[in-house]
């Protein structure tokens, strides 16, 4: 995508307003588009009159530029950092200081600077889902091998399969994809999957919703429990009632709880230690 086309598309996505949907409608969903064009800055270098001075300035600039690139790609070595590894067989939930949430898959790890609110850059090895809090002044960046995903506020999954293949699935918002040593950018919209495989790029769509058509509440609860790893305890008489519902596969857990509670006029009680949600009439 050319630069001017990229800027216009990213600006259009940022200006779009999210639709407010009634959770009781047939196709209930919760979509929040959070994107903004990334401002670009340019530095102007004053020309020098004398040839020797110009050469000195260029030499200095090259040195400084190399240093900045080195520091950016190796910020973990330059700063105090946090290392998170998931050596278990279950998804590990991590909440960052800015409120962003990461669900780290087994055998995956990530690291980030301790001053994360100022430097929102993460280095990922493996697979993880990200629910990013919006911060206009500090874009959220995830580096995974040769790919860089840059966002302001959104939800997406990054998966690394071996050394050759990386995929990014976008559920909400918009992200910009960059690849090392290339000048081209790619902008993803919800439902897009970006695939970088053996130095080749492709983009395809995927199904980001789970639809239930006149399904028993019991079947919906079974799906929610397997997806979020919480036990739902509801009045027995409700479990056989039919419901038509659309759920974003990566919707926030708290939102899923609230929509079930509102539909049946229940009061939820979440126990974080026992991993249970009890609904009271």
Backbone bond lengths (Angstrom), bond angles and torsions (degrees), N, CA, C in turn:
res aa  C-N    CA-C-N  psi(-1)  N-CA   C-N-CA  omega(-1)  CA-C   N-CA-C  phi
1 X - - - 1.469 - - 1.521 109.16 -
2 X 1.340 117.27 131.54 1.446 121.08 179.22 1.520 110.07 -68.34
3 X 1.337 114.40 159.00 1.456 119.23 -174.53 1.521 112.91 -59.91
4 X 1.356 116.79 -45.87 1.464 118.32 -177.59 1.522 111.50 -67.27
5 X 1.351 116.30 -36.24 1.470 118.58 177.46 1.519 110.61 -66.91
6 X 1.344 115.74 -40.61 1.468 120.35 178.70 1.533 111.74 -60.35
7 X 1.354 116.01 -46.46 1.467 120.11 -179.10 1.518 111.28 -62.26
8 X 1.367 117.13 -44.22 1.457 119.85 -178.58 1.513 111.18 -64.68
9 X 1.323 117.16 -41.07 1.461 119.94 -178.60 1.511 111.44 -67.08
10 X 1.325 115.99 -42.39 1.468 119.92 -179.00 1.529 110.90 -65.84
11 X 1.381 115.13 -37.96 1.464 119.15 179.07 1.524 110.56 -67.11
12 X 1.347 116.78 -38.72 1.467 119.52 179.12 1.526 111.16 -63.75
13 X 1.316 116.58 -42.00 1.468 119.88 -179.94 1.515 111.50 -64.51
14 X 1.325 116.48 -36.16 1.469 119.62 -179.31 1.512 110.96 -67.23
15 X 1.361 117.40 -38.68 1.455 120.74 -175.30 1.529 113.12 -77.58
16 X 1.340 117.60 -12.23 1.458 118.97 179.07 1.516 110.33 -66.59
17 X 1.321 117.37 138.70 1.460 122.17 178.01 1.522 109.77 -95.36
18 X 1.324 118.83 137.79 1.462 120.84 177.78 1.511 110.47 -69.18
19 X 1.332 115.62 143.99 1.448 120.13 176.69 1.516 109.97 -82.51
20 X 1.326 116.59 137.80 1.455 121.67 176.50 1.515 107.34 -91.76
21 X 1.284 117.64 117.90 1.448 121.30 -175.15 1.515 110.92 -110.44
22 X 1.333 114.85 142.39 1.450 121.57 177.36 1.519 108.70 -74.70
23 X 1.328 119.54 120.49 1.458 121.54 -176.82 1.517 112.66 -63.45
24 X 1.358 119.56 -14.55 1.455 121.08 -179.96 1.525 112.47 -89.44
25 X 1.337 116.62 -5.92 1.451 119.07 178.80 1.523 109.53 -69.80
26 X 1.309 114.37 163.03 1.455 120.13 -175.80 1.509 112.67 -57.72
27 X 1.309 116.46 -43.62 1.457 119.24 -179.10 1.504 109.08 -108.13
28 X 1.338 116.73 74.91 1.459 121.04 179.90 1.511 109.44 -74.24
29 X 1.295 115.70 133.90 1.463 120.14 174.78 1.494 108.25 -155.05
30 X 1.309 114.55 161.44 1.452 118.99 179.59 1.516 106.47 -126.47
31 X 1.366 115.49 102.64 1.454 118.73 -178.28 1.515 109.53 -119.39
32 X 1.315 114.78 126.86 1.471 119.83 177.77 1.515 107.81 -125.58
33 X 1.339 114.47 111.70 1.458 118.13 179.52 1.520 108.68 -89.97
34 X 1.360 116.42 118.24 1.460 119.59 -175.65 1.511 109.14 -128.64
35 X 1.282 115.59 92.13 1.461 118.44 177.63 1.517 111.02 -140.41
36 X 1.250 114.39 162.44 1.471 119.05 175.93 1.521 108.95 -157.73
37 X 1.297 116.08 143.69 1.462 119.76 177.34 1.511 109.22 -61.60
38 X 1.322 115.01 137.53 1.453 118.81 -178.57 1.524 109.65 -84.45
39 X 1.328 115.50 120.51 1.470 117.20 -177.39 1.517 110.88 -64.36
40 X 1.269 113.54 142.91 1.456 118.90 178.43 1.519 109.58 -112.99
41 X 1.308 114.25 141.21 1.465 118.18 179.57 1.515 108.24 -121.81
42 X 1.310 115.24 151.82 1.462 120.56 179.40 1.503 109.16 -133.51
43 X 1.288 114.87 140.78 1.463 119.67 179.33 1.529 109.02 -108.15
44 X 1.286 113.42 132.84 1.461 118.87 178.47 1.523 110.16 -99.42
45 X 1.294 114.42 135.58 1.461 120.09 -177.65 1.524 108.56 -107.30
46 X 1.300 116.23 121.12 1.482 121.26 179.76 1.518 109.89 -69.51
47 X 1.315 114.58 131.91 1.470 119.34 -179.68 1.521 110.84 -72.74
48 X 1.277 115.16 144.44 1.459 121.27 176.89 1.544 109.32 -99.18
49 X 1.318 115.02 150.29 1.454 118.84 -178.11 1.513 112.41 -76.05
50 X 1.311 115.85 -38.03 1.456 118.88 -171.33 1.518 110.18 -95.89
51 X 1.297 115.97 141.11 1.457 121.44 -175.79 1.516 112.07 -61.57
52 X 1.319 116.60 -40.22 1.471 118.68 -179.00 1.515 110.44 -66.05
53 X 1.344 118.07 -34.58 1.462 121.09 179.89 1.522 110.23 -68.95
54 X 1.337 116.36 -41.03 1.466 120.05 179.42 1.521 110.20 -62.00
55 X 1.304 116.16 -42.60 1.465 119.45 179.81 1.522 110.96 -62.17
56 X 1.339 115.70 -40.21 1.464 119.83 -179.68 1.529 111.13 -64.67
57 X 1.334 115.58 -42.40 1.461 119.89 -179.66 1.520 111.17 -63.26
58 X 1.350 116.54 -46.00 1.463 120.86 179.82 1.518 111.09 -60.58
59 X 1.327 115.58 -42.75 1.464 119.45 178.96 1.527 110.77 -60.79
60 X 1.336 116.02 -43.58 1.462 120.46 -179.94 1.523 111.06 -64.25
61 X 1.348 115.54 -41.45 1.463 119.25 -179.68 1.510 111.05 -63.41
62 X 1.302 117.91 -43.06 1.455 120.85 178.50 1.510 111.31 -60.69
63 X 1.321 116.10 -40.91 1.459 119.95 179.25 1.519 111.55 -64.54
64 X 1.351 115.05 -44.98 1.464 119.11 -179.91 1.516 110.70 -65.66
65 X 1.363 116.91 -42.43 1.465 120.30 179.33 1.506 111.45 -60.32
66 X 1.327 117.01 -43.16 1.461 120.04 178.30 1.509 111.26 -62.95
67 X 1.324 116.92 -38.49 1.454 120.74 179.62 1.531 111.19 -65.45
68 X 1.361 116.04 -41.98 1.460 119.35 -179.29 1.515 111.19 -65.30
69 X 1.333 117.00 -42.02 1.452 119.95 177.76 1.511 110.47 -61.71
70 X 1.327 115.79 -43.36 1.457 119.92 -179.95 1.526 110.87 -62.28
71 X 1.334 115.92 -44.21 1.461 119.35 -178.13 1.517 111.32 -66.77
72 X 1.346 117.30 -37.21 1.455 119.90 -179.01 1.519 111.49 -66.63
73 X 1.344 116.27 -42.81 1.454 119.72 -177.96 1.513 112.30 -78.82
74 X 1.332 116.92 -14.38 1.454 119.89 -179.01 1.524 111.32 -125.30
75 X 1.365 116.14 34.97 1.468 118.82 -175.63 1.523 111.48 -63.42
76 X 1.340 116.83 -27.51 1.459 120.22 -179.44 1.520 110.63 -63.84
77 X 1.358 115.69 -36.12 1.456 118.41 -179.75 1.526 111.65 -75.90
78 X 1.344 117.52 -22.38 1.449 120.52 -176.09 1.527 112.77 -89.20
79 X 1.330 117.90 -21.78 1.450 121.17 -174.83 1.521 110.61 -122.64
80 X 1.345 115.06 164.30 1.454 119.37 170.45 1.519 107.45 -66.67
81 X 1.315 117.68 138.58 1.450 119.42 -173.31 1.532 111.00 -138.08
82 X 1.325 113.78 163.96 1.453 122.27 175.37 1.529 108.18 -110.43
83 X 1.309 115.93 135.85 1.465 121.84 176.96 1.521 108.45 -116.24
84 X 1.333 116.36 127.61 1.453 121.34 179.17 1.523 108.46 -122.44
85 X 1.327 116.48 124.93 1.459 121.86 177.98 1.522 109.03 -123.75
86 X 1.308 116.05 145.10 1.460 120.36 175.26 1.526 108.48 -113.23
87 X 1.314 115.58 101.23 1.461 121.05 -179.58 1.520 111.56 -99.82
88 X 1.337 116.66 7.37 1.456 121.30 179.80 1.528 110.38 -91.34
89 X 1.330 115.25 -176.89 1.459 121.09 177.84 1.519 111.82 -100.58
90 X 1.339 116.81 4.99 1.452 121.46 -179.22 1.526 110.61 -120.03
91 X 1.314 114.98 161.87 1.466 120.23 177.65 1.529 109.56 -67.00
92 X 1.328 116.40 135.46 1.463 121.60 -179.69 1.526 109.59 -104.48
93 X 1.329 116.00 126.12 1.464 121.25 -178.26 1.527 109.45 -94.41
94 X 1.332 116.27 128.82 1.465 122.60 -178.47 1.520 108.42 -125.94
95 X 1.330 117.28 127.47 1.465 120.83 175.43 1.520 108.59 -109.47
96 X 1.338 115.77 123.89 1.454 121.36 -177.82 1.523 111.02 -86.88
97 X 1.327 115.99 168.29 1.463 121.05 -174.13 1.524 112.89 -65.53
98 X 1.342 118.07 -21.84 1.464 120.98 179.36 1.524 112.37 -88.67
99 X 1.343 117.15 1.12 1.456 121.49 -179.64 1.509 113.84 97.26
100 X 1.323 118.30 -10.30 1.462 121.19 178.40 1.535 109.90 -66.61
101 X 1.328 114.85 150.55 1.459 120.86 -177.72 1.526 109.21 -121.19
102 X 1.334 115.05 136.82 1.461 121.36 176.85 1.525 108.49 -123.59
103 X 1.328 115.88 134.00 1.460 121.72 172.34 1.518 107.17 -109.89
104 X 1.329 115.17 106.09 1.466 122.28 -172.44 1.530 110.15 -94.52
105 X 1.335 115.88 122.90 1.465 120.82 -179.06 1.528 111.36 -70.35
106 X 1.336 117.29 159.57 1.471 120.44 175.67 1.529 111.47 -55.92
107 X 1.325 115.44 148.36 1.468 123.15 179.62 1.524 112.74 61.45
108 X 1.329 115.99 26.89 1.463 120.90 176.94 1.523 109.09 -120.15
109 X 1.340 116.14 160.32 1.461 119.91 178.07 1.522 110.01 -152.02
110 X 1.311 114.88 158.67 1.460 120.45 178.33 1.518 109.20 -149.09
111 X 1.329 115.63 162.03 1.458 120.41 175.77 1.516 109.27 -145.58
112 X 1.338 113.98 150.40 1.459 120.40 -176.65 1.520 109.07 -154.61
113 X 1.334 115.99 157.58 1.461 121.36 -178.47 1.522 110.24 -68.26
114 X 1.340 116.34 147.18 1.465 120.09 179.36 1.525 111.61 -66.08
115 X 1.328 116.95 -30.36 1.464 119.41 175.66 1.529 108.87 -87.58
116 X 1.320 114.82 54.97 1.461 121.39 -169.68 1.520 113.27 -61.80
117 X 1.311 118.04 -33.17 1.460 119.90 -177.96 1.529 111.49 -65.11
118 X 1.339 116.93 -22.67 1.459 120.90 177.18 1.524 111.88 -95.88
119 X 1.311 117.32 -28.36 1.462 122.48 -178.29 1.532 108.23 -129.79
120 X 1.339 116.18 85.10 1.461 120.83 -174.17 1.534 110.67 -87.46
121 X 1.331 114.37 63.12 1.456 121.40 178.02 1.523 109.53 -118.47
122 X 1.319 115.80 133.21 1.465 122.07 -178.86 1.524 109.11 -125.20
123 X 1.315 115.61 139.59 1.456 121.25 172.83 1.523 107.53 -108.75
124 X 1.322 116.12 120.61 1.465 122.28 -174.26 1.519 111.18 -114.18
125 X 1.317 114.42 138.19 1.456 120.58 169.39 1.521 106.75 -128.78
126 X 1.331 115.99 112.16 1.448 119.84 -176.85 1.519 110.80 120.12
127 X 1.336 115.84 -142.14 1.468 121.38 -175.36 1.520 110.24 -130.83
128 X 1.335 116.24 138.12 1.467 120.59 179.50 1.520 110.09 -156.48
129 X 1.336 114.86 152.74 1.466 122.48 172.81 1.520 108.35 -105.02
130 X 1.336 117.03 138.02 1.459 122.20 -176.67 1.528 110.42 -121.25
131 X 1.325 115.96 129.64 1.467 122.87 170.15 1.517 105.67 -115.60
132 X 1.337 116.58 102.61 1.460 121.62 -167.43 1.522 111.65 -97.83
133 X 1.329 115.43 131.45 1.460 121.32 173.83 1.537 109.37 -77.64
134 X 1.299 115.46 141.08 1.464 120.66 -176.75 1.527 111.10 -75.29
135 X 1.327 115.31 135.00 1.456 122.67 174.99 1.523 107.08 -151.06
136 X 1.341 116.02 101.92 1.463 120.69 -174.66 1.525 112.85 -58.92
137 X 1.320 116.24 -31.98 1.472 120.13 -174.94 1.517 113.17 -84.37
138 X 1.337 117.28 -17.09 1.460 120.32 -175.12 1.528 110.28 -134.71
139 X 1.336 117.47 87.50 1.469 120.50 176.91 1.521 111.38 -56.83
140 X 1.306 115.73 147.73 1.466 123.74 -178.38 1.528 107.52 -96.90
141 X 1.328 116.56 123.29 1.461 121.01 -175.34 1.524 110.68 -124.61
142 X 1.333 115.49 133.32 1.466 121.06 176.35 1.521 108.41 -119.74
143 X 1.332 115.76 121.69 1.462 121.26 176.67 1.523 108.61 -101.42
144 X 1.330 115.42 124.12 1.464 121.31 177.92 1.521 107.73 -133.86
145 X 1.329 115.27 103.96 1.452 121.99 -174.43 1.533 109.02 56.28
146 X 1.335 119.76 -119.89 1.465 121.68 -175.84 1.529 113.00 -92.08
147 X 1.329 117.85 -3.18 1.469 120.06 -177.95 1.522 110.70 -99.55
148 X 1.346 114.81 148.67 1.461 121.88 175.29 1.520 108.31 -129.89
149 X 1.343 116.07 125.07 1.457 122.37 178.27 1.520 107.87 -108.18
150 X 1.332 116.83 122.14 1.459 121.85 -177.12 1.524 109.78 -117.30
151 X 1.342 116.89 129.01 1.466 121.41 -177.59 1.528 109.34 -141.97
152 X 1.336 115.75 169.09 1.458 121.45 170.56 1.524 109.93 -110.44
153 X 1.296 117.76 -42.59 1.458 121.34 178.52 1.508 108.70 -166.50
154 X 1.328 118.08 117.23 1.460 120.82 -173.11 1.520 109.85 -174.32
155 X 1.327 117.06 -178.36 1.462 121.15 174.04 1.525 108.92 -133.19
156 X 1.322 115.53 133.00 1.454 120.66 -175.63 1.525 109.63 -158.69
157 X 1.328 115.18 163.94 1.460 122.49 177.55 1.519 109.02 -120.33
158 X 1.334 115.92 135.46 1.462 121.19 173.26 1.523 108.12 -116.28
159 X 1.309 115.40 127.23 1.462 119.88 -179.75 1.510 111.25 -125.42
160 X 1.320 116.50 133.11 1.465 121.98 179.35 1.518 108.34 -115.06
161 X 1.335 115.85 118.31 1.453 121.42 178.63 1.525 108.61 -112.54
162 X 1.311 116.01 103.31 1.456 120.10 -177.09 1.518 110.87 68.22
163 X 1.324 116.51 -154.28 1.468 120.63 -177.33 1.525 112.44 -99.19
164 X 1.330 117.11 -10.85 1.458 119.43 -172.25 1.522 113.57 -104.28
165 X 1.330 119.09 -23.32 1.468 120.20 -170.05 1.526 112.13 -122.23
166 X 1.333 115.56 128.83 1.467 122.80 175.70 1.525 107.59 -133.22
167 X 1.336 115.96 133.77 1.463 119.72 178.46 1.523 109.62 -126.04
168 X 1.333 115.62 145.60 1.465 122.37 177.45 1.521 107.69 -127.65
169 X 1.328 116.50 122.12 1.462 121.76 177.27 1.525 109.01 -110.28
170 X 1.333 116.01 126.47 1.463 121.06 -177.75 1.529 109.54 -103.08
171 X 1.356 115.16 124.65 1.468 121.14 -179.80 1.523 111.88 -99.77
172 X 1.316 117.73 -38.74 1.459 121.82 179.61 1.522 109.56 -144.14
173 X 1.335 116.12 151.84 1.452 120.76 174.60 1.515 112.07 84.69
174 X 1.320 115.90 -145.35 1.460 122.16 -179.99 1.521 108.63 -154.56
175 X 1.318 116.19 145.15 1.464 120.51 179.47 1.519 109.34 -134.38
176 X 1.315 114.49 157.29 1.457 122.43 174.55 1.519 108.95 -110.55
177 X 1.328 116.26 131.81 1.450 121.42 179.65 1.524 110.18 -107.23
178 X 1.332 115.28 134.97 1.459 122.20 175.49 1.523 108.81 -129.90
179 X 1.320 115.35 149.59 1.460 121.13 176.62 1.520 108.36 -125.22
180 X 1.311 115.91 138.08 1.461 120.96 -178.32 1.527 111.02 -56.65
181 X 1.331 115.07 139.31 1.470 123.16 176.21 1.527 113.33 69.30
182 X 1.340 117.88 18.58 1.460 120.50 174.05 1.527 109.04 -129.47
183 X 1.327 116.73 153.01 1.456 121.65 -178.36 1.518 112.05 -97.40
184 X 1.313 118.25 -11.85 1.457 121.60 -175.59 1.523 111.86 -81.50
185 X 1.351 116.69 145.59 1.454 123.48 175.73 1.522 109.69 -118.21
186 X 1.330 115.90 154.77 1.456 121.28 175.86 1.529 108.45 -129.63
187 X 1.331 116.57 133.50 1.456 121.63 177.82 1.530 108.44 -107.84
188 X 1.324 116.64 124.51 1.461 121.34 -179.64 1.519 110.68 -100.05
189 X 1.325 115.72 146.62 1.447 122.75 173.25 1.526 108.52 -114.21
190 X 1.337 117.61 161.96 1.470 119.71 -179.27 1.533 111.64 -52.34
191 X 1.333 115.24 131.86 1.458 120.71 -177.75 1.511 113.54 95.91
192 X 1.337 118.12 -4.92 1.464 122.04 177.90 1.529 110.52 -89.49
193 X 1.320 115.06 142.63 1.469 121.34 172.50 1.521 108.43 -121.14
194 X 1.318 115.68 120.20 1.464 123.60 178.50 1.524 108.02 -94.18
195 X 1.331 116.36 127.15 1.465 120.78 -178.84 1.525 109.53 -123.42
196 X 1.325 115.65 124.70 1.458 122.19 174.75 1.529 106.69 -114.70
197 X 1.331 115.74 107.58 1.461 120.85 -173.01 1.525 109.57 -133.21
198 X 1.309 115.22 116.92 1.470 120.94 178.47 1.524 111.67 52.38
199 X 1.356 114.88 46.49 1.463 124.14 176.77 1.526 113.75 69.95
200 X 1.325 117.21 12.63 1.460 121.83 177.03 1.530 109.52 -113.41
201 X 1.350 116.57 141.81 1.464 122.19 -178.63 1.525 110.08 -110.23
202 X 1.325 115.86 135.64 1.460 120.81 172.32 1.523 108.43 -142.65
203 X 1.331 115.97 152.11 1.463 121.63 178.47 1.525 108.42 -129.14
204 X 1.314 116.23 128.60 1.456 120.87 178.13 1.529 108.62 -137.31
205 X 1.308 116.46 171.17 1.464 120.72 -179.87 1.527 110.01 -98.18
206 X 1.318 115.33 157.08 1.462 120.71 175.51 1.535 108.05 -140.57
207 X 1.323 117.02 162.61 1.460 121.53 -178.63 1.523 108.98 -87.07
208 X 1.329 115.99 112.59 1.458 120.02 -176.69 1.521 113.56 -97.83
209 X 1.338 117.31 0.35 1.462 120.45 179.07 1.520 111.23 -116.11
210 X 1.322 114.96 153.81 1.456 122.48 170.32 1.524 106.81 -112.58
211 X 1.329 116.53 118.27 1.460 121.48 -176.69 1.520 111.33 -102.94
212 X 1.316 115.82 135.46 1.456 122.99 174.98 1.524 107.94 -121.22
213 X 1.332 117.25 121.78 1.461 123.15 -178.32 1.526 109.13 -113.46
214 X 1.323 115.72 109.05 1.466 121.31 -178.14 1.527 111.82 50.13
215 X 1.304 115.51 43.85 1.469 121.21 -179.44 1.523 110.47 -91.31
216 X 1.326 115.78 151.80 1.456 119.81 174.08 1.520 109.20 -66.22
217 X 1.314 116.35 142.02 1.459 120.38 177.64 1.522 110.35 -56.47
218 X 1.330 116.33 -32.36 1.470 120.23 179.92 1.526 110.65 -60.01
219 X 1.341 117.52 -40.82 1.469 120.82 -179.97 1.530 110.94 -68.60
220 X 1.328 116.07 -37.42 1.465 119.94 178.25 1.524 110.33 -66.07
221 X 1.321 115.60 -42.16 1.468 120.54 178.96 1.525 110.31 -62.53
222 X 1.319 117.18 -39.98 1.472 120.77 178.78 1.527 110.81 -59.79
223 X 1.330 116.46 -42.19 1.472 120.33 177.73 1.528 110.69 -64.08
224 X 1.315 117.14 -45.79 1.467 121.24 -178.62 1.526 110.64 -61.93
225 X 1.321 116.21 -42.95 1.470 119.96 -179.37 1.525 111.47 -62.69
226 X 1.329 117.22 -41.75 1.467 120.09 -178.97 1.523 111.94 -71.95
227 X 1.346 116.47 -27.32 1.454 120.57 -177.64 1.523 112.53 -84.17
228 X 1.332 117.08 -32.76 1.465 121.14 -174.97 1.526 113.47 -113.39
229 X 1.316 117.28 -6.68 1.460 122.22 174.84 1.535 112.93 62.50
230 X 1.324 115.28 36.92 1.463 122.91 172.43 1.519 108.31 -123.40
231 X 1.319 116.98 146.31 1.461 121.16 175.14 1.528 109.37 -90.15
232 X 1.327 116.51 129.24 1.454 121.98 177.91 1.525 109.41 -99.92
233 X 1.317 115.67 126.45 1.459 121.41 179.66 1.527 107.99 -115.28
234 X 1.344 115.72 110.90 1.457 121.23 -177.35 1.526 110.30 -123.86
235 X 1.326 117.23 159.85 1.468 120.09 174.48 1.525 110.17 -55.95
236 X 1.311 117.08 133.11 1.463 122.69 -173.89 1.530 111.91 -57.39
237 X 1.306 117.20 -36.02 1.468 120.72 -175.83 1.536 112.61 -66.85
238 X 1.307 117.77 -16.75 1.459 120.77 -179.27 1.524 112.96 -88.35
239 X 1.304 117.86 -22.20 1.456 121.57 -170.14 1.525 113.64 -65.53
240 X 1.329 117.96 -24.34 1.464 120.77 -179.94 1.518 112.70 -94.63
241 X 1.307 117.32 0.19 1.462 119.83 177.83 1.529 110.58 -73.54
242 X 1.341 115.10 146.93 1.467 120.61 -177.64 1.528 110.42 -89.13
243 X 1.323 114.57 148.34 1.454 119.91 -177.91 1.519 109.31 -151.03
244 X 1.341 116.53 139.32 1.459 122.56 172.68 1.525 107.51 -107.85
245 X 1.323 116.01 123.30 1.459 120.06 -170.60 1.517 110.38 -150.81
246 X 1.320 116.17 144.30 1.461 122.60 172.32 1.517 108.21 -119.32
247 X 1.335 115.88 128.14 1.458 121.42 -177.99 1.526 109.62 -124.47
248 X 1.322 115.98 129.14 1.452 120.72 170.52 1.533 107.71 -63.85
249 X 1.318 117.11 127.28 1.460 120.92 -174.52 1.525 113.51 -60.91
250 X 1.316 116.39 -20.18 1.461 120.25 178.56 1.522 111.06 -120.35
251 X 1.325 116.79 32.44 1.455 120.57 177.76 1.526 110.47 -67.02
252 X 1.314 116.39 150.59 1.461 120.49 177.01 1.523 109.73 -59.52
253 X 1.314 115.51 139.12 1.456 120.85 -178.25 1.523 111.51 -58.30
254 X 1.333 116.25 -42.81 1.466 120.45 -177.93 1.525 111.11 -61.99
255 X 1.331 117.54 -34.43 1.458 120.96 179.00 1.529 111.47 -68.56
256 X 1.319 116.24 -39.99 1.464 120.34 178.84 1.528 110.01 -62.76
257 X 1.329 115.98 -42.91 1.467 120.12 178.76 1.525 110.27 -61.27
258 X 1.313 116.81 -44.87 1.466 120.48 -176.56 1.522 112.38 -66.60
259 X 1.322 118.01 -36.63 1.462 119.01 -178.28 1.520 110.83 -69.11
260 X 1.332 117.63 -38.97 1.471 120.44 176.19 1.522 109.93 -64.15
261 X 1.329 115.47 -41.78 1.466 119.83 -179.66 1.527 111.35 -63.62
262 X 1.328 118.26 -41.49 1.460 121.12 -177.32 1.522 112.03 -70.69
263 X 1.331 116.97 -38.97 1.460 120.27 -179.15 1.532 110.98 -60.28
264 X 1.325 117.03 -39.64 1.468 120.83 -175.72 1.527 112.91 -107.54
265 X 1.331 115.94 9.62 1.466 120.49 177.76 1.531 111.52 55.26
266 X 1.332 114.54 53.57 1.458 121.59 -178.11 1.522 110.72 -114.57
267 X 1.322 115.44 161.93 1.471 121.44 176.56 1.529 108.45 -110.49
268 X 1.357 117.85 112.44 1.462 119.34 -177.94 1.526 112.91 -82.42
269 X 1.306 115.64 145.98 1.470 123.08 175.86 1.528 107.84 -129.41
270 X 1.333 115.91 110.04 1.469 120.97 -175.54 1.526 109.81 -97.19
271 X 1.314 116.18 127.76 1.464 122.55 175.73 1.528 107.40 -110.71
272 X 1.339 116.23 105.14 1.453 120.78 -175.79 1.527 112.14 -68.04
273 X 1.313 117.47 -32.12 1.464 120.32 -178.46 1.520 111.75 -73.31
274 X 1.337 116.50 -44.90 1.459 120.58 -178.95 1.526 112.58 -84.59
275 X 1.328 116.84 -8.93 1.460 121.80 -177.52 1.526 110.84 57.94
276 X 1.320 116.02 50.39 1.458 120.96 179.18 1.526 109.72 -130.37
277 X 1.336 115.49 153.93 1.460 122.18 172.29 1.523 106.90 -128.59
278 X 1.317 117.08 114.27 1.466 121.91 -179.99 1.516 108.58 -104.16
279 X 1.323 116.03 126.75 1.467 122.36 -179.29 1.532 109.49 -102.53
280 X 1.325 115.45 125.94 1.465 120.89 -178.51 1.521 109.96 -108.93
281 X 1.330 115.52 141.48 1.466 121.34 175.47 1.523 109.99 -70.65
